[in-house]
Amino acid sequence: MEAARATDFAAGLALMLFAGLKTEVLSSESNPPLSWNAVDRSQRTLSIPTTLNQRPVIHCIEHAPNNLWRWLEYTHRKSGPICEHSVATLHTFCETHVKRALSKNALRDSFIVHYLALKKDLTL
C-alpha cells in the first residue's frame, strides 16, 4: 500500500460516502470489479451490475448528491476498475488517513442515516 496515493482512493471513498456502496462492491476482489463504464456522468447515474449488487436486476443509483458527481468528475478515468484495491486495503486506508477505525461498512451506514433524514423513507 506504500505506493498508493490518496487520489487512488478518492472515487471509492466518494461512492461509499455519497452513494452508500459497500467496500465489497468497490474492491478489486469483486468479480468483475466495478468499472468506470458503470458511471454515466451526463445522465448522473451509476449502474451496479447484477454480479455485484446481490439483486436479480441492475441497481441504478440516480439521485446521488452533487458532491458525488464533483468527486467522480475529479477522479474519472475513461475505463478500468473504479477501485484497484482490496477490501482490507480500503479499510486500512480509512483507518490510517481518516484517523479513526471504521467498522465494516461504516461509510455506508452513514449514507443510510443521511438518506433517511433527507427522504424520510428507506426505499432506495
C-alpha positions in Angstrom: 0.0 0.0 0.0 3.0 2.3 0.3 2.9 3.2 -3.4 -0.8 4.1 -3.3 -1.7 7.8 -3.3 -4.7 9.3 -1.6 -6.2 10.1 -5.0 -6.2 6.4 -5.8 -8.9 6.0 -3.1 -10.9 9.2 -3.8 -13.6 7.7 -6.1 -14.1 4.7 -3.9 -14.5 6.8 -0.8 -16.9 9.2 -2.6 -19.0 6.2 -3.7 -19.1 4.9 -0.1 -19.9 8.3 1.4 -22.4 9.7 -1.1 -23.9 6.6 -2.8 -23.8 4.1 0.1 -21.8 1.5 -1.8 -20.2 -1.3 0.2 -16.5 -1.9 0.2 -17.1 -5.3 -1.2 -18.8 -3.8 -4.3 -15.9 -1.4 -4.9 -12.9 -3.6 -4.2 -10.6 -5.2 -6.7 -11.7 -8.5 -5.2 -15.1 -8.2 -6.9 -15.6 -10.3 -9.9 -15.7 -8.4 -12.1 -14.8 -5.2 -10.2 -17.0 -2.1 -10.6 -15.7 -0.2 -13.6 -15.9 3.3 -14.9 -18.3 2.0 -17.5 -21.0 1.9 -14.8 -20.7 5.7 -14.4 -22.8 7.9 -16.7 -21.8 11.4 -15.8 -24.0 13.1 -18.4 -27.1 11.3 -17.0 -25.7 11.3 -13.5 -26.5 7.7 -12.9 -24.5 4.8 -11.6 -25.5 1.3 -12.7 -24.4 -1.6 -10.4 -24.3 -4.9 -12.4 -26.3 -7.8 -11.0 -23.0 -9.7 -10.3 -22.1 -7.0 -7.7 -25.5 -5.9 -6.2 -27.0 -9.2 -4.9 -30.2 -8.4 -6.8 -31.7 -10.0 -9.9 -31.6 -6.7 -11.8 -29.1 -3.9 -12.3 -29.3 -1.4 -9.4 -29.3 2.1 -10.8 -28.4 5.0 -8.5 -30.0 8.1 -9.9 -30.4 10.8 -7.2 -27.0 10.9 -5.6 -25.9 14.2 -4.2 -23.8 16.8 -6.2 -20.8 16.0 -4.0 -20.6 12.6 -5.5 -20.6 13.9 -9.1 -17.9 16.5 -8.2 -15.6 13.8 -6.8 -16.3 11.5 -9.8 -15.6 14.3 -12.2 -12.3 15.0 -10.4 -11.2 11.3 -10.4 -12.8 9.9 -13.5 -10.9 7.7 -15.9 -12.0 6.5 -19.4 -12.1 2.9 -18.4 -10.9 0.2 -16.0 -11.9 -0.5 -12.4 -13.0 2.4 -10.2 -11.0 1.0 -7.3 -7.9 -1.2 -7.7 -7.6 -2.1 -4.0 -8.8 -4.9 -1.8 -11.4 -4.6 1.0 -8.6 -4.8 3.5 -6.6 -2.1 1.8 -9.6 0.2 1.7 -10.2 -0.3 5.4 -6.6 0.2 6.2 -6.5 3.4 4.2 -9.6 4.7 6.0 -8.2 3.8 9.4 -4.8 5.4 8.7 -5.9 8.6 6.8 -9.3 9.3 8.2 -7.8 8.9 11.6 -10.4 6.6 13.1 -11.1 2.9 12.8 -14.2 2.2 10.8 -16.5 -0.7 11.4 -17.3 -2.8 8.4 -19.3 -0.5 6.0 -19.4 2.4 8.5 -19.4 4.8 5.5 -22.4 3.0 4.0 -24.2 3.2 7.4 -23.6 7.0 7.5 -25.1 7.3 4.0 -28.2 5.4 5.1 -28.7 7.7 8.1 -28.3 10.8 5.8 -30.7 9.3 3.2 -33.3 8.6 5.8 -33.1 12.1 7.2 -33.3 13.6 3.7 -36.1 11.4 2.3 -37.9 10.2 5.4 -38.0 6.8 3.6 -35.6 3.9 3.4 -36.7 2.9 -0.1 -33.6 3.4 -2.3 
